[in-house]
Structure formats: C-alpha cells, structure tokens
Amino acid sequence: MRILVTGGAGYIGSVVSKLLLERGHEVVILDNLSTGHAAAVPPGAKLVRVDLRERAAVKALLRALEPEAVMHFAANIQVGESVRRPLKYLGDNVRNTLHVLEAMLGAGVRRFVFSSTAAIFAPSQQPLREDAPIGPESPYGESKYLVERILCWLGELAGLRYASLRYFNAAGAWQGLGEDHHPETHLIPRVLRVALGQAPKVQIYGQNYPTPDGTCVRDYVHVYDLAEAHLLALTALDGGSRAYNVGSGRGFSVREVIEVARRVTGHPLPVEICPPRPGDAPWLVADPGRIRRELGWSPCYSELEQIVSSAWEWHRAHPHGYSEEKDQGE
Ligand SMILES: NC(=O)c1ccc[n+]([C@@H]2O[C@H](COP(=O)([O-])OP(=O)(O)OC[C@H]3O[C@@H](n4cnc5c(N)ncnc54)[C@H](O)[C@@H]3O)[C@@H](O)[C@H]2O)c1
C-alpha cells in the first residue's frame, strides 16, 4: 500500500515507517519537524514538510498522493503541558486531526490508524480493558478521546475504516531509531540521561500515590512491538473499525524501572523526590487480551530489562540524540 504517515519523523512514527518499508509498503511522511528529526526518517521514505495546521496544504497533499491509508501520529504529546496550555491540545490535536480526516474523505481515502492513548481512561480497576470507564485526567487525554468520538461518527456516517490504538508507555529503541524528545518527559530516557552523566539525579514525581511503593505504575511496551500492532491493525481494517489497548499487561512502578535501569547501566542512579505532576494517573496498565485474540499480536520484547537495554544501547550510541547526526550531515 501507499501509506501517508503523519509524524513519521517522530519516535513511534519513524519506527512504524521503517517497518512498513521493510514489509514492502510505500511510505510518505508528513511532518513539520517541530519535535521530530529529519535524521529519524528511514531511508526509502519520502519526507514532505507540511504543518497539519495548514488545512489547504494537507488537502492538496492528500489529493496529489491518493494514499491507500493514513497513519496519524503527529500531535502534541505532553500530559503536563496540556494542563498548563489546554487549548494547544484541545485545539491543535483535534483540529489538526480534522484537517487530515477532511482531506482524506475529500480524496476518497478511507483507511485510518490513529495514535490514541491510555490517558483517555478514568482511574479505575486495572488492568484496563477497552471497555473500562473513560475519563481523561488531562486535556491531552481528552483531545485523544474527542478524536475517538469523531472517528466513531465518521465510521458510521462516512464509511471511514479506523483503528484507534491506545498506547500505554512506548519505550525502547529499534534498528538505530530511538526516543529523542525535547523536553523529555518519559521516564526511561530521563533515567538513561542520568546514567550518561547528563543529569545529576532521577526525579521521581510523587511518592504518595495509592500504589505498592507510592510511585506511579505504568505498562511499558517496546516500540517495535507497538509498530507490529500498527501493521496488524492496518491489515485488519477492511474487516471493520476497532479500538485496541496496546500494552504488555504488566505494570512497573517508577522505582522498579529505576532498579532495572541500575542493573542494565551499572550506574547507581541517585533519585530526588519532587511534587507530583498534574495530570499523572497513579496506575495505567493494559489488558491486551483483545488485540492478542483478534489480531494475534504478541510482543517480542516482553521483559522490561530487554526494553531498557535496547534504549540504553541507543542512548549510548546517540548521547545527544539525533542532533549529532544532523550536525554531521551539515
Ligand atoms: N510516546 C508514547 O509513549 C505515547 C503514548 C501514548 C500515545 N502516544 C501518541 O503517539 C503519537 C506519537 O508519539 P511520539 O512519542 O512518537 O511523539 P513525537 O513527538 O516523537 O512525534 C510526533 C511527530 O509529529 C510531528 N508533528 C507534531 N505536530 C505537527 C504538526 N502540526 N504538523 C506536522 N507534524 C507535526 C513532530 O514533528 C514529530 O515528528 C502521538 O500522537 C502521541 O500522542 C505516544
């Protein structure tokens, strides 16, 4: 298939693009490089620099390209920032997705894979199945849920075939592609920066959550396994629209992740306790039963140690992220 990947210069989108190319698909990446990196665009993919806020440009691209499917990763992704700047999320994330959907339907494109999130769920009994109570704790989560609702309507009324993949915490690196966000809000890369000597301590945001050791519990899924979920979801689209929770099914507290990282890196990783971050839920752990049953998804990297090791390998090889590669190319 010819596939348009929005946000394909970002962390997850670049890995999915690379896997799509490996499986023989044609990949065109739409990205404004606001948080992504040209160096992350896999060889063989074409990069088109467009901002999704530019409705006419998005429309023109879809019309010219006539892709068979769109995978939509591009978004503002920081939970904490969304609490401080709600309209950046409730506005941009929703409006930009509408631009993509409107352009798709105008060009007769009906297959859509959407990067949703575990942050759409209300705090409730874990692990979370797809039908767990919805109740986003942040404008970021709300923006993703609003898009899911829009998809539902367009599925019913406009013939859209979509898969909403609610990712839990993507982590790890694959084939030279890793996580390089600025600022970095995700735990594993922040921990590894301490191991690299780039930060003095690992900050733990809150230690009085209702969890066994008081720190937040998350479900980490390797970015390669997440990418496989996208390819399976794409193939299944013609059979109907669906939503899947994509996680390993196992939860690790912040302290447990740091302990694993100590073993992997051999660094003592001193910690500093900081106030909780607004918008952070205490527990987010997936029940991946549906995607396993319906699509046969089965993670290759099921151990946290494997996930942290792959990230550590990447961060050691790219201590300054992708910026070094850009410098070398210039
Ligand atoms: N990383 C995670 O653990 C996680 C968890 C749940 C959901 N998600 C979702 O997955 C998607 C990808 O996450 P990521 O970690 O790869 O993020 P990322 O920031 O690495 O990638 C996002 C990409 O989108 C591009 N982009 C952003 N706004 C744009 C715009 N207006 N026009 C064109 N391009 C734009 C950026 O330049 C970047 O390349 C996001 O939608 C995010 O909400 C991620």
Ligand as a Chemical Component Dictionary entry (heavy atoms), coordinates in Angstrom:
data_LIG
# 
_chem_comp.id                   LIG 
_chem_comp.type                 NON-POLYMER 
_chem_comp.pdbx_formal_charge   0 
_chem_comp.three_letter_code    LIG 
# 
loop_
_chem_comp_atom.comp_id 
_chem_comp_atom.atom_id 
_chem_comp_atom.alt_atom_id 
_chem_comp_atom.type_symbol 
_chem_comp_atom.charge 
_chem_comp_atom.model_Cartn_x 
_chem_comp_atom.model_Cartn_y 
_chem_comp_atom.model_Cartn_z 
_chem_comp_atom.pdbx_ordinal 
LIG N1  N1  N 0  5.332 8.039  23.312 1  
LIG C1  C1  C 0  4.368 7.406  23.982 2  
LIG O1  O1  O 0  4.626 6.657  24.913 3  
LIG C2  C2  C 0  2.927 7.600  23.580 4  
LIG C3  C3  C 0  1.912 7.057  24.384 5  
LIG C4  C4  C 0  0.590 7.212  24.008 6  
LIG C5  C5  C 0  0.280 7.869  22.825 7  
LIG N2  N2  N 1  1.266 8.408  22.067 8  
LIG C6  C6  C 0  0.912 9.096  20.826 9  
LIG O2  O2  O 0  1.717 8.604  19.774 10 
LIG C7  C7  C 0  1.985 9.625  18.822 11 
LIG C8  C8  C 0  3.473 9.692  18.551 12 
LIG O3  O3  O 0  4.170 9.912  19.771 13 
LIG P1  P1  P 0  5.759 10.116 19.767 14 
LIG O4  O4  O 0  6.244 9.777  21.122 15 
LIG O5  O5  O -1 6.338 9.430  18.593 16 
LIG O6  O6  O 0  5.842 11.693 19.586 17 
LIG P2  P2  P 0  6.926 12.585 18.792 18 
LIG O7  O7  O 0  6.828 13.976 19.343 19 
LIG O8  O8  O 0  8.253 11.905 18.816 20 
LIG O9  O9  O 0  6.382 12.569 17.313 21 
LIG C9  C9  C 0  5.374 13.423 16.847 22 
LIG C10 C10 C 0  5.746 13.865 15.444 23 
LIG O10 O10 O 0  4.692 14.677 14.931 24 
LIG C11 C11 C 0  5.245 15.839 14.333 25 
LIG N3  N3  N 0  4.238 16.919 14.436 26 
LIG C12 C12 C 0  3.716 17.441 15.587 27 
LIG N4  N4  N 0  2.835 18.410 15.294 28 
LIG C13 C13 C 0  2.772 18.511 13.940 29 
LIG C14 C14 C 0  2.047 19.314 13.031 30 
LIG N5  N5  N 0  1.221 20.278 13.468 31 
LIG N6  N6  N 0  2.229 19.126 11.708 32 
LIG C15 C15 C 0  3.085 18.164 11.249 33 
LIG N7  N7  N 0  3.803 17.375 12.063 34 
LIG C16 C16 C 0  3.659 17.538 13.397 35 
LIG C17 C17 C 0  6.514 16.126 15.124 36 
LIG O11 O11 O 0  7.463 16.922 14.418 37 
LIG C18 C18 C 0  7.014 14.710 15.398 38 
LIG O12 O12 O 0  7.862 14.260 14.360 39 
LIG C19 C19 C 0  1.384 10.901 19.395 40 
LIG O13 O13 O 0  0.120 11.105 18.788 41 
LIG C20 C20 C 0  1.213 10.580 20.862 42 
LIG O14 O14 O 0  0.153 11.309 21.445 43 
LIG C21 C21 C 0  2.586 8.286  22.416 44 
# 
loop_
_chem_comp_bond.comp_id 
_chem_comp_bond.atom_id_1 
_chem_comp_bond.atom_id_2 
_chem_comp_bond.value_order 
_chem_comp_bond.pdbx_ordinal 
LIG N1  C1  SING 1  
LIG C1  O1  DOUB 2  
LIG C1  C2  SING 3  
LIG C2  C3  SING 4  
LIG C2  C21 DOUB 5  
LIG C3  C4  DOUB 6  
LIG C4  C5  SING 7  
LIG C5  N2  DOUB 8  
LIG N2  C6  SING 9  
LIG N2  C21 SING 10 
LIG C6  O2  SING 11 
LIG C6  C20 SING 12 
LIG O2  C7  SING 13 
LIG C7  C8  SING 14 
LIG C7  C19 SING 15 
LIG C8  O3  SING 16 
LIG O3  P1  SING 17 
LIG P1  O4  DOUB 18 
LIG P1  O5  SING 19 
LIG P1  O6  SING 20 
LIG O6  P2  SING 21 
LIG P2  O7  DOUB 22 
LIG P2  O8  SING 23 
LIG P2  O9  SING 24 
LIG O9  C9  SING 25 
LIG C9  C10 SING 26 
LIG C10 O10 SING 27 
LIG C10 C18 SING 28 
LIG O10 C11 SING 29 
LIG C11 N3  SING 30 
LIG C11 C17 SING 31 
LIG N3  C12 SING 32 
LIG N3  C16 SING 33 
LIG C12 N4  DOUB 34 
LIG N4  C13 SING 35 
LIG C13 C14 SING 36 
LIG C13 C16 DOUB 37 
LIG C14 N5  SING 38 
LIG C14 N6  DOUB 39 
LIG N6  C15 SING 40 
LIG C15 N7  DOUB 41 
LIG N7  C16 SING 42 
LIG C17 O11 SING 43 
LIG C17 C18 SING 44 
LIG C18 O12 SING 45 
LIG C19 O13 SING 46 
LIG C19 C20 SING 47 
LIG C20 O14 SING 48 
# 
